[in-house]
Amino acid sequence: MSRYLHAEPATDAALFDMLHALLGVGDYDDSADVPWFKFRMVEIQKIKVLRRRRGVSLGEFALAARYCYRRRIPVRRSWEVCGYIPAAKKQARASRVSDLAASIATAVENERSRADCDERWVGRLLRAQGPARAEVLAAWERERA
């Protein structure tokens, strides 16, 4: 597993290194007269300009890169990653909802295993819908902490 799957790049250089490691972005040729460090600097500058023109943050770019890596989407140029930002954001939102559902399931299990189980909390946690689910979970955590 690559260390770039969990690390958030803090600079454009780190973002290029991530794109290069995960997706193979860049067409560096050892037989060319251009040394690696010069090639890398040019690619980093391309990413800076691309991000500035399109208004893309480092986090959004990294999210899309991870999305392409996990889905095995072939990407050879850094600008191609930008096309997958909306899909990556949509997938991230969907997975956050499932994280909340898992947290609520864990909270219900913890509440039921307690000696002083409060069935009202269990009911509230199970019945909560929409944005209220996170609020009820937070209230349960505050009371039980």
DOKOLRO-119270 format. One record per atom (N, C-alpha, C): residue number from 1; chain; x, y negated, z negated. Coordinates in Angstrom, 1 decimal. Example, Ala and Ser with C-alpha at 12.3 -4.5 7.8 and 13.67 -1.06 7.14 Angstrom:
# DOKOLRO-119270
[atom 1,'A',[13.2,5.7,-7.8]]
[atom 1,'A',[12.3,4.5,-7.8]]
[atom 1,'A',[13.2,3.3,-7.8]]
[atom 2,'A',[12.8,2.2,-7.1]]
[atom 2,'A',[13.7,1.1,-7.1]]
[atom 2,'A',[12.9,0.0,-7.9]]
***
This chain:
# DOKOLRO-119270
[atom 1,'A',[0.8,1.2,0.0]]
[atom 1,'A',[0.0,0.0,0.0]]
[atom 1,'A',[0.9,-1.2,0.0]]
[atom 2,'A',[0.5,-2.2,0.8]]
[atom 2,'A',[1.3,-3.4,0.9]]
[atom 2,'A',[1.0,-4.4,-0.2]]
[atom 3,'A',[2.1,-5.0,-0.7]]
[atom 3,'A',[1.9,-6.0,-1.8]]
[atom 3,'A',[1.1,-7.2,-1.3]]
[atom 4,'A',[1.0,-7.4,0.0]]
[atom 4,'A',[0.3,-8.6,0.5]]
[atom 4,'A',[-1.2,-8.4,0.4]]
[atom 5,'A',[-1.7,-7.2,0.1]]
[atom 5,'A',[-3.2,-7.0,0.0]]
[atom 5,'A',[-3.7,-7.7,-1.2]]
[atom 6,'A',[-2.9,-7.9,-2.2]]
[atom 6,'A',[-3.4,-8.5,-3.5]]
[atom 6,'A',[-2.8,-9.9,-3.8]]
[atom 7,'A',[-1.8,-10.3,-3.1]]
[atom 7,'A',[-1.1,-11.5,-3.4]]
[atom 7,'A',[-1.8,-12.7,-2.6]]
[atom 8,'A',[-1.9,-13.8,-3.2]]
[atom 8,'A',[-2.4,-15.0,-2.5]]
[atom 8,'A',[-1.2,-15.9,-2.1]]
[atom 9,'A',[-1.1,-16.1,-0.8]]
[atom 9,'A',[0.0,-17.0,-0.3]]
[atom 9,'A',[-0.2,-18.4,-0.8]]
[atom 10,'A',[0.9,-19.0,-1.3]]
[atom 10,'A',[0.9,-20.4,-1.8]]
[atom 10,'A',[1.4,-21.4,-0.7]]
[atom 11,'A',[2.0,-20.9,0.3]]
[atom 11,'A',[2.6,-21.7,1.3]]
[atom 11,'A',[2.3,-21.1,2.7]]
[atom 12,'A',[2.5,-22.0,3.7]]
[atom 12,'A',[2.4,-21.4,5.1]]
[atom 12,'A',[3.4,-20.4,5.4]]
[atom 13,'A',[4.6,-20.5,4.8]]
[atom 13,'A',[5.7,-19.5,5.0]]
[atom 13,'A',[5.2,-18.2,4.4]]
[atom 14,'A',[4.6,-18.2,3.3]]
[atom 14,'A',[4.2,-17.0,2.6]]
[atom 14,'A',[3.0,-16.4,3.5]]
[atom 15,'A',[2.2,-17.3,4.0]]
[atom 15,'A',[1.1,-16.8,4.9]]
[atom 15,'A',[1.6,-16.1,6.1]]
[atom 16,'A',[2.6,-16.7,6.8]]
[atom 16,'A',[3.2,-16.0,7.9]]
[atom 16,'A',[3.8,-14.7,7.6]]
[atom 17,'A',[4.5,-14.6,6.4]]
[atom 17,'A',[5.1,-13.3,6.0]]
[atom 17,'A',[4.0,-12.3,5.8]]
[atom 18,'A',[2.9,-12.7,5.3]]
[atom 18,'A',[1.7,-11.8,5.1]]
[atom 18,'A',[1.2,-11.4,6.4]]
[atom 19,'A',[1.0,-12.3,7.3]]
[atom 19,'A',[0.5,-11.9,8.7]]
[atom 19,'A',[1.4,-11.0,9.4]]
[atom 20,'A',[2.7,-11.3,9.2]]
[atom 20,'A',[3.7,-10.4,9.9]]
[atom 20,'A',[3.7,-9.0,9.3]]
[atom 21,'A',[3.7,-8.9,8.0]]
[atom 21,'A',[3.7,-7.6,7.3]]
[atom 21,'A',[2.5,-6.8,7.5]]
[atom 22,'A',[1.3,-7.4,7.4]]
[atom 22,'A',[0.0,-6.7,7.5]]
[atom 22,'A',[-0.4,-6.4,9.0]]
[atom 23,'A',[-0.2,-7.4,9.8]]
[atom 23,'A',[-0.8,-7.3,11.2]]
[atom 23,'A',[0.2,-7.3,12.3]]
[atom 24,'A',[1.5,-7.5,12.0]]
[atom 24,'A',[2.5,-7.5,13.0]]
[atom 24,'A',[2.5,-8.8,13.8]]
[atom 25,'A',[1.9,-9.9,13.3]]
[atom 25,'A',[1.9,-11.1,14.0]]
[atom 25,'A',[3.2,-11.6,14.4]]
[atom 26,'A',[3.4,-12.1,15.6]]
[atom 26,'A',[4.7,-12.6,16.0]]
[atom 26,'A',[5.3,-11.6,17.0]]
[atom 27,'A',[6.0,-12.2,18.0]]
[atom 27,'A',[6.6,-11.3,19.1]]
[atom 27,'A',[8.1,-11.5,19.1]]
[atom 28,'A',[8.7,-11.4,18.0]]
[atom 28,'A',[10.1,-11.6,17.9]]
[atom 28,'A',[10.9,-10.4,18.6]]
[atom 29,'A',[11.9,-10.8,19.4]]
[atom 29,'A',[12.7,-9.9,20.1]]
[atom 29,'A',[14.1,-10.0,19.7]]
[atom 30,'A',[14.7,-8.9,19.2]]
[atom 30,'A',[16.1,-8.9,18.7]]
[atom 30,'A',[17.1,-9.2,19.9]]
[atom 31,'A',[16.7,-8.8,21.1]]
[atom 31,'A',[17.7,-9.0,22.2]]
[atom 31,'A',[17.7,-10.5,22.7]]
[atom 32,'A',[16.8,-11.3,22.2]]
[atom 32,'A',[16.7,-12.7,22.7]]
[atom 32,'A',[17.8,-13.5,21.9]]
[atom 33,'A',[18.0,-14.7,22.5]]
[atom 33,'A',[19.0,-15.6,21.9]]
[atom 33,'A',[18.6,-16.3,20.6]]
[atom 34,'A',[17.3,-16.2,20.3]]
[atom 34,'A',[16.7,-17.0,19.2]]
[atom 34,'A',[16.9,-16.1,17.9]]
[atom 35,'A',[17.6,-16.6,16.9]]
[atom 35,'A',[17.7,-15.9,15.7]]
[atom 35,'A',[16.3,-15.8,14.9]]
[atom 36,'A',[16.2,-14.8,14.0]]
[atom 36,'A',[15.0,-14.6,13.3]]
[atom 36,'A',[14.5,-15.8,12.5]]
[atom 37,'A',[15.4,-16.5,11.8]]
[atom 37,'A',[15.0,-17.6,11.0]]
[atom 37,'A',[14.4,-18.8,11.9]]
[atom 38,'A',[14.9,-19.0,13.1]]
[atom 38,'A',[14.4,-20.0,13.9]]
[atom 38,'A',[13.0,-19.6,14.5]]
[atom 39,'A',[12.9,-18.3,14.8]]
[atom 39,'A',[11.6,-17.8,15.3]]
[atom 39,'A',[10.6,-18.0,14.2]]
[atom 40,'A',[10.9,-17.6,13.0]]
[atom 40,'A',[10.0,-17.7,11.8]]
[atom 40,'A',[9.6,-19.1,11.6]]
[atom 41,'A',[10.5,-20.1,11.6]]
[atom 41,'A',[10.2,-21.5,11.4]]
[atom 41,'A',[9.2,-22.0,12.4]]
[atom 42,'A',[9.4,-21.6,13.7]]
[atom 42,'A',[8.4,-22.0,14.7]]
[atom 42,'A',[7.1,-21.5,14.5]]
[atom 43,'A',[7.0,-20.2,14.1]]
[atom 43,'A',[5.7,-19.6,13.8]]
[atom 43,'A',[5.0,-20.2,12.6]]
[atom 44,'A',[5.8,-20.5,11.6]]
[atom 44,'A',[5.2,-21.2,10.4]]
[atom 44,'A',[4.6,-22.6,10.8]]
[atom 45,'A',[5.3,-23.3,11.6]]
[atom 45,'A',[4.9,-24.6,12.1]]
[atom 45,'A',[3.6,-24.4,12.9]]
[atom 46,'A',[3.5,-23.4,13.7]]
[atom 46,'A',[2.2,-23.1,14.5]]
[atom 46,'A',[1.1,-22.9,13.5]]
[atom 47,'A',[1.3,-22.2,12.4]]
[atom 47,'A',[0.3,-21.9,11.5]]
[atom 47,'A',[-0.2,-23.2,10.8]]
[atom 48,'A',[0.8,-24.0,10.4]]
[atom 48,'A',[0.5,-25.3,9.8]]
[atom 48,'A',[-0.4,-26.2,10.7]]
[atom 49,'A',[-0.1,-26.3,11.9]]
[atom 49,'A',[-0.8,-27.1,12.9]]
[atom 49,'A',[-2.2,-26.5,13.0]]
[atom 50,'A',[-2.3,-25.2,13.2]]
[atom 50,'A',[-3.6,-24.5,13.4]]
[atom 50,'A',[-4.5,-24.7,12.2]]
[atom 51,'A',[-3.9,-24.5,11.0]]
[atom 51,'A',[-4.8,-24.7,9.8]]
[atom 51,'A',[-5.3,-26.2,9.6]]
[atom 52,'A',[-4.4,-27.1,10.0]]
[atom 52,'A',[-4.8,-28.5,9.8]]
[atom 52,'A',[-5.9,-28.9,10.9]]
[atom 53,'A',[-5.7,-28.4,12.1]]
[atom 53,'A',[-6.7,-28.8,13.1]]
[atom 53,'A',[-8.0,-28.1,12.9]]
[atom 54,'A',[-8.0,-26.9,12.4]]
[atom 54,'A',[-9.3,-26.2,12.2]]
[atom 54,'A',[-9.9,-26.3,10.8]]
[atom 55,'A',[-9.1,-27.0,9.9]]
[atom 55,'A',[-9.6,-27.2,8.5]]
[atom 55,'A',[-9.7,-25.9,7.8]]
[atom 56,'A',[-8.7,-25.0,7.9]]
[atom 56,'A',[-8.8,-23.7,7.3]]
[atom 56,'A',[-7.8,-23.7,6.1]]
[atom 57,'A',[-8.2,-23.2,5.0]]
[atom 57,'A',[-7.4,-23.1,3.8]]
[atom 57,'A',[-6.5,-21.9,3.9]]
[atom 58,'A',[-5.5,-21.9,3.0]]
[atom 58,'A',[-4.6,-20.7,2.9]]
[atom 58,'A',[-5.4,-19.5,2.5]]
[atom 59,'A',[-6.3,-19.7,1.5]]
[atom 59,'A',[-7.1,-18.6,1.0]]
[atom 59,'A',[-8.0,-18.0,2.1]]
[atom 60,'A',[-8.6,-18.8,2.9]]
[atom 60,'A',[-9.5,-18.3,3.9]]
[atom 60,'A',[-8.7,-17.6,5.0]]
[atom 61,'A',[-7.6,-18.1,5.3]]
[atom 61,'A',[-6.7,-17.4,6.3]]
[atom 61,'A',[-6.3,-16.0,5.8]]
[atom 62,'A',[-5.9,-16.0,4.5]]
[atom 62,'A',[-5.4,-14.8,3.9]]
[atom 62,'A',[-6.6,-13.8,3.8]]
[atom 63,'A',[-7.8,-14.3,3.5]]
[atom 63,'A',[-9.0,-13.4,3.4]]
[atom 63,'A',[-9.2,-12.7,4.8]]
[atom 64,'A',[-9.2,-13.5,5.8]]
[atom 64,'A',[-9.4,-13.0,7.2]]
[atom 64,'A',[-8.3,-12.0,7.6]]
[atom 65,'A',[-7.1,-12.3,7.2]]
[atom 65,'A',[-6.0,-11.4,7.5]]
[atom 65,'A',[-6.2,-10.0,6.8]]
[atom 66,'A',[-6.6,-10.0,5.5]]
[atom 66,'A',[-6.9,-8.8,4.8]]
[atom 66,'A',[-8.0,-8.0,5.5]]
[atom 67,'A',[-9.1,-8.8,5.9]]
[atom 67,'A',[-10.2,-8.2,6.6]]
[atom 67,'A',[-9.8,-7.5,7.8]]
[atom 68,'A',[-8.9,-8.1,8.6]]
[atom 68,'A',[-8.4,-7.5,9.9]]
[atom 68,'A',[-7.6,-6.3,9.6]]
[atom 69,'A',[-6.8,-6.4,8.6]]
[atom 69,'A',[-6.0,-5.2,8.2]]
[atom 69,'A',[-6.8,-4.0,7.8]]
[atom 70,'A',[-7.8,-4.3,6.9]]
[atom 70,'A',[-8.6,-3.2,6.4]]
[atom 70,'A',[-9.5,-2.5,7.5]]
[atom 71,'A',[-9.9,-3.3,8.4]]
[atom 71,'A',[-10.7,-2.8,9.5]]
[atom 71,'A',[-9.9,-2.4,10.8]]
[atom 72,'A',[-8.6,-2.5,10.6]]
[atom 72,'A',[-7.7,-2.1,11.7]]
[atom 72,'A',[-8.0,-2.8,13.0]]
[atom 73,'A',[-8.2,-4.1,12.9]]
[atom 73,'A',[-8.5,-5.0,14.1]]
[atom 73,'A',[-7.1,-5.4,14.6]]
[atom 74,'A',[-6.9,-5.1,15.9]]
[atom 74,'A',[-5.6,-5.5,16.5]]
[atom 74,'A',[-5.4,-7.0,16.6]]
[atom 75,'A',[-4.4,-7.6,16.0]]
[atom 75,'A',[-4.2,-9.0,16.1]]
[atom 75,'A',[-2.7,-9.2,16.4]]
[atom 76,'A',[-2.4,-10.0,17.4]]
[atom 76,'A',[-1.0,-10.2,17.8]]
[atom 76,'A',[-0.5,-11.7,17.6]]
[atom 77,'A',[-1.5,-12.6,17.6]]
[atom 77,'A',[-1.2,-14.0,17.4]]
[atom 77,'A',[-1.9,-14.5,16.2]]
[atom 78,'A',[-1.4,-15.5,15.5]]
[atom 78,'A',[-2.0,-16.0,14.3]]
[atom 78,'A',[-3.3,-16.7,14.5]]
[atom 79,'A',[-3.5,-17.3,15.7]]
[atom 79,'A',[-4.8,-18.0,16.0]]
[atom 79,'A',[-5.9,-17.0,16.1]]
[atom 80,'A',[-5.6,-15.8,16.5]]
[atom 80,'A',[-6.7,-14.7,16.6]]
[atom 80,'A',[-7.4,-14.4,15.3]]
[atom 81,'A',[-6.6,-14.6,14.2]]
[atom 81,'A',[-7.2,-14.3,12.8]]
[atom 81,'A',[-8.3,-15.3,12.5]]
[atom 82,'A',[-8.3,-16.5,13.0]]
[atom 82,'A',[-9.3,-17.5,12.7]]
[atom 82,'A',[-10.7,-17.1,13.1]]
[atom 83,'A',[-10.8,-16.3,14.2]]
[atom 83,'A',[-12.1,-15.8,14.7]]
[atom 83,'A',[-12.8,-14.9,13.7]]
[atom 84,'A',[-12.0,-14.3,12.8]]
[atom 84,'A',[-12.6,-13.3,11.9]]
[atom 84,'A',[-12.9,-14.0,10.5]]
[atom 85,'A',[-12.7,-15.2,10.3]]
[atom 85,'A',[-12.9,-15.9,9.0]]
[atom 85,'A',[-14.4,-15.8,8.6]]
[atom 86,'A',[-15.4,-16.1,9.5]]
[atom 86,'A',[-16.8,-16.0,9.1]]
[atom 86,'A',[-17.2,-14.5,8.6]]
[atom 87,'A',[-16.7,-13.6,9.4]]
[atom 87,'A',[-17.0,-12.2,9.1]]
[atom 87,'A',[-16.4,-11.8,7.7]]
[atom 88,'A',[-15.2,-12.2,7.5]]
[atom 88,'A',[-14.5,-11.9,6.3]]
[atom 88,'A',[-15.2,-12.6,5.1]]
[atom 89,'A',[-15.6,-13.8,5.2]]
[atom 89,'A',[-16.4,-14.5,4.2]]
[atom 89,'A',[-17.7,-13.7,3.8]]
[atom 90,'A',[-18.4,-13.3,4.9]]
[atom 90,'A',[-19.6,-12.6,4.7]]
[atom 90,'A',[-19.4,-11.3,4.0]]
[atom 91,'A',[-18.4,-10.6,4.3]]
[atom 91,'A',[-18.0,-9.3,3.7]]
[atom 91,'A',[-17.6,-9.6,2.2]]
[atom 92,'A',[-16.9,-10.7,2.0]]
[atom 92,'A',[-16.5,-11.0,0.6]]
[atom 92,'A',[-17.7,-11.3,-0.3]]
[atom 93,'A',[-18.7,-12.0,0.3]]
[atom 93,'A',[-19.9,-12.4,-0.5]]
[atom 93,'A',[-20.6,-11.1,-0.8]]
[atom 94,'A',[-20.7,-10.2,0.1]]
[atom 94,'A',[-21.4,-8.9,-0.1]]
[atom 94,'A',[-20.8,-8.1,-1.2]]
[atom 95,'A',[-19.5,-8.1,-1.2]]
[atom 95,'A',[-18.8,-7.3,-2.2]]
[atom 95,'A',[-18.9,-7.9,-3.6]]
[atom 96,'A',[-18.9,-9.2,-3.6]]
[atom 96,'A',[-19.1,-9.9,-4.9]]
[atom 96,'A',[-20.4,-9.5,-5.6]]
[atom 97,'A',[-21.5,-9.4,-4.8]]
[atom 97,'A',[-22.8,-9.0,-5.3]]
[atom 97,'A',[-22.7,-7.6,-5.9]]
[atom 98,'A',[-22.0,-6.7,-5.2]]
[atom 98,'A',[-21.8,-5.4,-5.7]]
[atom 98,'A',[-21.0,-5.4,-7.0]]
[atom 99,'A',[-20.0,-6.3,-7.1]]
[atom 99,'A',[-19.2,-6.4,-8.4]]
[atom 99,'A',[-20.1,-6.8,-9.5]]
[atom 100,'A',[-21.1,-7.7,-9.3]]
[atom 100,'A',[-22.0,-8.1,-10.3]]
[atom 100,'A',[-22.9,-7.0,-10.7]]
[atom 101,'A',[-23.3,-6.2,-9.7]]
[atom 101,'A',[-24.2,-5.0,-10.0]]
[atom 101,'A',[-23.4,-4.0,-10.9]]
[atom 102,'A',[-22.1,-3.8,-10.6]]
[atom 102,'A',[-21.3,-2.9,-11.4]]
[atom 102,'A',[-21.1,-3.4,-12.8]]
[atom 103,'A',[-20.9,-4.7,-12.9]]
[atom 103,'A',[-20.8,-5.3,-14.2]]
[atom 103,'A',[-22.0,-5.2,-15.1]]
[atom 104,'A',[-23.2,-5.4,-14.4]]
[atom 104,'A',[-24.4,-5.2,-15.2]]
[atom 104,'A',[-24.7,-3.8,-15.6]]
[atom 105,'A',[-24.3,-2.8,-14.7]]
[atom 105,'A',[-24.5,-1.4,-15.0]]
[atom 105,'A',[-23.6,-1.1,-16.2]]
[atom 106,'A',[-22.4,-1.6,-16.2]]
[atom 106,'A',[-21.4,-1.4,-17.4]]
[atom 106,'A',[-22.0,-2.0,-18.6]]
[atom 107,'A',[-22.6,-3.2,-18.5]]
[atom 107,'A',[-23.1,-3.8,-19.7]]
[atom 107,'A',[-24.3,-3.0,-20.3]]
[atom 108,'A',[-25.2,-2.5,-19.4]]
[atom 108,'A',[-26.3,-1.7,-19.9]]
[atom 108,'A',[-25.8,-0.4,-20.6]]
[atom 109,'A',[-24.8,0.2,-20.0]]
[atom 109,'A',[-24.2,1.4,-20.6]]
[atom 109,'A',[-23.6,1.1,-21.9]]
[atom 110,'A',[-22.9,0.0,-22.0]]
[atom 110,'A',[-22.3,-0.4,-23.3]]
[atom 110,'A',[-23.3,-0.7,-24.4]]
[atom 111,'A',[-24.4,-1.4,-23.9]]
[atom 111,'A',[-25.4,-1.8,-24.9]]
[atom 111,'A',[-26.1,-0.5,-25.4]]
[atom 112,'A',[-26.4,0.4,-24.5]]
[atom 112,'A',[-27.1,1.7,-24.9]]
[atom 112,'A',[-26.2,2.6,-25.8]]
[atom 113,'A',[-24.9,2.5,-25.7]]
[atom 113,'A',[-24.0,3.3,-26.5]]
[atom 113,'A',[-23.8,2.7,-27.9]]
[atom 114,'A',[-24.2,1.5,-28.1]]
[atom 114,'A',[-24.0,0.9,-29.4]]
[atom 114,'A',[-24.9,1.5,-30.5]]
[atom 115,'A',[-24.4,1.5,-31.7]]
[atom 115,'A',[-25.3,2.0,-32.8]]
[atom 115,'A',[-26.4,1.0,-33.1]]
[atom 116,'A',[-26.2,-0.3,-32.9]]
[atom 116,'A',[-27.3,-1.3,-33.1]]
[atom 116,'A',[-27.8,-1.7,-31.7]]
[atom 117,'A',[-28.2,-0.8,-30.9]]
[atom 117,'A',[-28.6,-1.1,-29.5]]
[atom 117,'A',[-29.9,-2.0,-29.5]]
[atom 118,'A',[-29.9,-3.0,-28.8]]
[atom 118,'A',[-31.0,-3.9,-28.6]]
[atom 118,'A',[-31.7,-3.7,-27.3]]
[atom 119,'A',[-32.8,-3.0,-27.3]]
[atom 119,'A',[-33.5,-2.6,-26.0]]
[atom 119,'A',[-34.0,-3.8,-25.3]]
[atom 120,'A',[-34.1,-5.0,-26.0]]
[atom 120,'A',[-34.5,-6.2,-25.3]]
[atom 120,'A',[-33.4,-6.6,-24.3]]
[atom 121,'A',[-32.1,-6.5,-24.7]]
[atom 121,'A',[-31.0,-6.8,-23.8]]
[atom 121,'A',[-31.0,-5.9,-22.6]]
[atom 122,'A',[-31.2,-4.6,-22.9]]
[atom 122,'A',[-31.2,-3.7,-21.8]]
[atom 122,'A',[-32.3,-4.0,-20.8]]
[atom 123,'A',[-33.4,-4.3,-21.3]]
[atom 123,'A',[-34.5,-4.7,-20.4]]
[atom 123,'A',[-34.2,-6.0,-19.6]]
[atom 124,'A',[-33.7,-7.0,-20.3]]
[atom 124,'A',[-33.4,-8.2,-19.6]]
[atom 124,'A',[-32.3,-8.0,-18.6]]
[atom 125,'A',[-31.3,-7.2,-18.9]]
[atom 125,'A',[-30.2,-7.0,-17.9]]
[atom 125,'A',[-30.7,-6.2,-16.7]]
[atom 126,'A',[-31.6,-5.3,-16.9]]
[atom 126,'A',[-32.2,-4.5,-15.8]]
[atom 126,'A',[-33.2,-5.3,-14.9]]
[atom 127,'A',[-34.0,-6.2,-15.6]]
[atom 127,'A',[-35.0,-6.9,-14.8]]
[atom 127,'A',[-34.5,-8.2,-14.1]]
[atom 128,'A',[-33.4,-8.7,-14.5]]
[atom 128,'A',[-32.9,-10.0,-14.0]]
[atom 128,'A',[-32.8,-9.9,-12.4]]
[atom 129,'A',[-33.1,-10.9,-11.7]]
[atom 129,'A',[-33.1,-11.0,-10.3]]
[atom 129,'A',[-32.3,-12.2,-9.8]]
[atom 130,'A',[-31.7,-12.1,-8.7]]
[atom 130,'A',[-31.0,-13.3,-8.1]]
[atom 130,'A',[-29.9,-13.9,-8.9]]
[atom 131,'A',[-29.8,-15.2,-8.9]]
[atom 131,'A',[-28.8,-15.9,-9.7]]
[atom 131,'A',[-28.9,-15.7,-11.2]]
[atom 132,'A',[-30.1,-15.4,-11.7]]
[atom 132,'A',[-30.4,-15.1,-13.1]]
[atom 132,'A',[-29.6,-13.9,-13.6]]
[atom 133,'A',[-29.2,-13.0,-12.7]]
[atom 133,'A',[-28.5,-11.8,-13.2]]
[atom 133,'A',[-27.2,-12.2,-13.8]]
[atom 134,'A',[-26.4,-13.1,-13.2]]
[atom 134,'A',[-25.2,-13.6,-13.7]]
[atom 134,'A',[-25.3,-14.3,-15.0]]
[atom 135,'A',[-26.4,-15.1,-15.1]]
[atom 135,'A',[-26.7,-15.9,-16.3]]
[atom 135,'A',[-27.0,-14.9,-17.5]]
[atom 136,'A',[-27.8,-13.9,-17.3]]
[atom 136,'A',[-28.2,-13.0,-18.3]]
[atom 136,'A',[-27.0,-12.2,-18.8]]
[atom 137,'A',[-26.1,-11.8,-17.8]]
[atom 137,'A',[-24.9,-11.1,-18.2]]
[atom 137,'A',[-24.0,-11.9,-19.0]]
[atom 138,'A',[-23.9,-13.2,-18.6]]
[atom 138,'A',[-23.0,-14.1,-19.4]]
[atom 138,'A',[-23.6,-14.3,-20.8]]
[atom 139,'A',[-24.9,-14.4,-21.0]]
[atom 139,'A',[-25.5,-14.6,-22.3]]
[atom 139,'A',[-25.3,-13.3,-23.1]]
[atom 140,'A',[-25.4,-12.1,-22.5]]
[atom 140,'A',[-25.2,-10.9,-23.2]]
[atom 140,'A',[-23.7,-10.8,-23.7]]
[atom 141,'A',[-22.8,-11.2,-22.8]]
[atom 141,'A',[-21.4,-11.2,-23.2]]
[atom 141,'A',[-21.1,-12.1,-24.4]]
[atom 142,'A',[-21.7,-13.3,-24.3]]
[atom 142,'A',[-21.5,-14.3,-25.4]]
[atom 142,'A',[-22.0,-13.8,-26.7]]
[atom 143,'A',[-23.2,-13.2,-26.7]]
[atom 143,'A',[-23.8,-12.7,-27.9]]
[atom 143,'A',[-23.0,-11.5,-28.5]]
[atom 144,'A',[-22.5,-10.6,-27.6]]
[atom 144,'A',[-21.9,-9.4,-28.1]]
[atom 144,'A',[-20.4,-9.6,-28.3]]
[atom 145,'A',[-19.8,-10.7,-27.9]]
[atom 145,'A',[-18.4,-10.9,-28.1]]
[atom 145,'A',[-18.0,-11.2,-29.5]]
***
